[in-house]
């Protein structure tokens, strides 16, 4: 079967539910993927930032990708293969290829500063070892390394680039990215979950977001209305997305995604790192407030 990188649509930056011992909650993952499919989501990005990939060793990431691939059905699946180690990124890419996934996602290596030339070299060497289309992933607030337009353009000229996800606070960066995408033939996806009508108005092809785990039907409806040229028809859901954002942003990412999932009646599993009493209290408050909203909107 021929697979292809999704040209657009709404993709979930997939949550990874684990038990208290760090083992995958397979039933929770299966139920969650069914929940996303039933609400019209186009695909998932496995082990992205929302999936907390830096917390997992290489072998576990490979096992988790396999578990997702077994359960996605008709959904497109992108594998985030980002790593500070080139060999690990290539190994994950080969795993994604062997599983028949639709493509891979790649961030710059994090923690250490890198020149733009070195970021490009890392991307090119990874792409050489991976027989799948690549979507770059710009989230400088997390990686510490921003991907410049020059690097994106050069990578698109020299590798199998199919898309890019733009996340973080630099919303204006969507504009030159979309212009470059039209010139070079790649799709631009946004992580600005609460500003989708703006994003699609600029010409973005889709969104890959953490809030898709929580309110997929709102985001799918906004996408469909905008694609049909009727963004005003999505005004209610766009306003609701801003409400969700205001509530959930009281808690740090990605713990806030878990709180939203719990409010929706989904199983987020155990925290993957230590959580203070203060954060645990805030988690309960955020989940309670979101659940009240979801009841009001008849989502639960």
C-alpha positions in Angstrom: 0.0 0.0 0.0 1.3 3.4 -0.9 1.3 5.9 1.9 1.6 9.7 1.6 2.2 12.7 3.9 -1.1 14.3 4.8 -1.6 17.4 2.6 -3.6 19.2 5.3 -6.4 18.8 7.8 -6.6 18.4 11.6 -4.1 16.1 13.2 -3.8 15.4 16.9 -0.4 15.9 18.6 -1.1 12.6 20.2 -1.1 12.1 24.0 0.8 9.1 25.4 -1.1 7.4 28.3 1.2 5.5 30.7 0.6 3.8 34.0 2.5 4.6 37.2 5.3 2.3 36.2 5.8 4.0 32.9 4.1 1.2 30.9 1.8 2.1 28.0 -2.0 1.9 28.8 -2.9 0.1 25.6 -6.7 0.2 26.3 -6.6 3.9 26.9 -4.6 4.5 23.7 -7.0 2.3 21.7 -10.0 4.2 23.1 -8.5 7.6 22.5 -7.6 6.9 18.9 -11.2 5.7 18.3 -12.5 8.9 19.9 -10.4 10.9 17.5 -11.4 8.9 14.5 -15.1 9.2 15.3 -14.8 13.0 15.5 -13.3 13.4 12.0 -9.6 14.0 12.8 -7.4 13.3 9.8 -4.4 11.9 11.6 -2.0 12.0 14.5 1.6 13.1 15.2 3.0 10.3 17.5 5.5 11.2 20.2 5.6 14.9 19.5 5.9 17.5 22.2 2.5 16.7 23.6 3.5 13.0 23.6 6.5 14.0 25.8 9.1 12.2 23.6 12.2 13.4 25.5 11.1 11.4 28.5 11.5 8.1 26.6 14.6 6.1 25.6 15.0 5.0 22.0 13.7 1.5 22.4 10.6 2.6 24.2 9.9 5.3 21.5 10.2 2.5 18.9 7.8 0.3 20.8 5.3 3.2 21.3 5.4 4.0 17.6 4.5 0.4 16.9 1.6 0.5 19.4 0.2 3.6 17.8 0.6 2.1 14.3 -1.4 -1.0 15.3 -4.3 1.1 16.5 -4.8 4.0 14.1 -6.8 2.4 11.4 -7.6 4.9 8.7 -5.8 7.8 10.4 -2.6 9.2 8.9 0.3 8.8 11.2 3.4 11.0 11.4 6.3 9.9 13.7 8.2 12.6 15.5 11.8 11.3 15.3 13.5 14.4 16.9 16.5 13.6 19.0 19.7 15.3 20.1 21.5 12.2 18.6 21.6 11.8 14.8 21.8 8.0 15.1 18.6 7.9 17.2 16.7 10.1 14.8 17.7 7.9 11.8 16.8 4.7 13.8 13.4 6.1 14.6 12.9 7.1 11.0 13.7 3.6 9.9 11.2 2.2 12.4 8.5 4.6 11.1 9.3 3.4 7.5 9.1 -0.2 8.6 5.7 0.4 10.2 4.4 2.0 7.0 3.8 5.4 8.5 3.0 8.5 6.4 6.0 10.5 7.2 8.3 11.8 10.0 8.6 15.1 11.9 11.9 16.6 12.8 12.9 19.3 15.2 16.4 20.8 15.6 18.4 19.1 18.4 17.6 20.8 21.7 19.6 22.1 24.7 22.8 23.1 22.9 22.8 26.2 20.6 23.3 25.4 17.0 24.2 27.5 14.0 21.7 27.5 11.1 24.3 25.7 8.9 24.6 22.9 11.5 20.8 22.6 11.9 20.5 22.2 8.1 23.3 19.6 8.1 21.5 17.6 10.9 18.3 17.7 8.9 19.9 16.6 5.7 21.8 13.7 7.3 18.7 12.5 9.0 16.7 12.7 5.8 19.4 10.8 3.9 18.9 7.9 6.3 15.1 7.9 6.3 13.0 6.7 3.3 9.9 8.8 4.2 8.8 12.4 3.5 9.9 14.8 6.2 7.9 17.5 8.0 10.1 20.0 9.9 8.9 21.2 13.3 9.7 24.7 14.6 9.1 25.2 18.3 12.1 27.3 19.5 10.6 27.8 23.0 11.2 24.1 23.6 14.2 23.3 21.5 16.1 26.6 22.0 16.9 26.6 18.3 14.7 28.4 15.7 14.6 27.2 12.1 15.3 30.0 9.7 13.6 30.5 6.4 16.9 30.0 4.7 17.4 26.6 6.2 13.8 25.6 5.4 14.3 26.7 1.8 17.6 24.9 1.4 16.2 21.7 3.0 13.2 21.8 0.7 15.5 22.0 -2.3 17.7 19.1 -1.2 15.4 16.6 0.6 12.0 15.1 0.5 10.3 17.9 2.5 6.5 17.6 2.7 5.6 20.1 5.4 6.4 22.1 8.5 4.7 22.6 11.8 4.9 26.1 13.3 4.5 26.3 17.1 5.3 28.8 19.8 4.8 32.5 20.3 6.0 33.8 16.9 2.6 33.8 15.2 3.7 36.2 12.5 6.2 33.5 11.2 3.2 31.7 9.6 3.1 34.3 6.8 6.5 33.8 5.3 6.3 30.1 5.9 3.1 29.8 3.9 4.6 31.9 1.1 7.7 29.7 1.0 5.5 26.6 1.2 3.6 27.7 -1.9 6.9 28.3 -3.7 8.6 25.1 -2.7 5.5 22.8 -2.6 5.2 21.9 1.1 2.3 22.2 3.5 2.3 24.4 6.5 0.6 23.2 9.7 0.0 25.3 12.7 0.2 24.6 16.4 -1.8 27.7 17.2 -4.9 25.8 18.3 -6.8 28.8 19.6 -6.2 30.9 16.5 -7.3 28.6 13.7 -9.5 30.9 11.8 -6.6 33.3 11.5 -4.2 30.5 10.5 -6.5 29.2 7.8 -7.2 32.7 6.6 -3.5 33.1 6.0 -3.5 29.9 3.9 -2.2 27.2 6.2 -3.0 23.7 5.1 -3.9 22.3 8.5 -3.2 22.2 12.2 -1.3 19.7 14.5 -2.3 20.5 18.0 -2.4 19.2 21.6 -6.0 20.5 22.1 -7.1 18.1 19.3 -6.9 15.4 22.0 -9.5 17.3 24.0 -11.9 19.1 21.7 -11.4 17.5 18.2 -14.9 18.3 17.0 -14.4 22.0 17.5 -11.2 22.1 15.6 -12.5 19.9 12.8 -15.5 22.1 12.4 -13.4 25.3 12.2 -11.2 23.6 9.6 -14.2 22.5 7.5 -15.9 25.9 7.6 -12.7 27.7 6.7 -12.0 25.2 3.9 -15.5 25.8 2.5 -14.9 29.6 2.6 -17.3 30.2 5.4 -15.1 31.1 8.5 -18.0 33.0 10.1 -19.9 29.8 10.4 -17.2 28.6 12.8 -17.4 31.7 15.1 -19.0 29.9 18.0 -16.4 27.1 18.0 -13.6 29.6 17.5 -14.7 31.5 20.6 -14.9 28.2 22.5 -11.4 27.4 21.6 -10.2 30.7 23.1 -12.1 29.9 26.3 -10.4 26.4 26.4 -7.1 28.1 25.9 -7.6 30.6 28.6 -8.5 28.0 31.2 -5.9 25.4 30.2 -3.0 27.9 30.0 -3.2 28.3 33.8 -1.4 25.0 34.0 2.0 24.2 32.4 2.3 22.2 29.2 1.8 19.3 28.7 0.3 18.5 32.1 -2.6 20.8 31.0 -3.4 18.5 28.2 -3.9 15.7 30.7 -6.2 17.8 32.7 -8.3 18.6 29.6 -8.5 14.9 28.7 -9.6 14.0 32.2 -12.3 16.7 31.9 -13.5 15.1 28.7 -13.8 11.7 30.3 -10.7 10.3 28.7 -7.9 8.4 30.4 -4.6 10.4 30.5 -2.8 7.9 32.7 -0.2 8.9 35.3 2.1 11.9 35.1 5.5 11.1 33.5 7.4 13.3 35.9 7.1 14.7 39.4 4.1 16.9 40.1 4.1 19.2 43.1 1.1 19.5 45.5 0.6 23.0 44.1 0.4 21.8 40.5 -1.8 18.8 41.5 -4.3 21.2 43.1 -4.3 23.5 40.0 -4.7 20.4 37.8 -7.9 19.5 39.6 -9.2 23.1 39.4 -8.5 23.3 35.6 -10.1 19.9 35.0 -13.2 20.9 37.0 -13.6 24.2 35.2 -13.1 22.6 31.8 -15.6 19.8 32.6 -18.2 22.5 33.5 -17.6 24.1 30.1 -17.8 20.8 28.3 -21.1 20.0 30.0 -22.4 23.5 29.0 -21.4 22.8 25.4 -22.9 19.2 25.6 -19.5 17.6 24.9 -19.8 15.3 27.9 
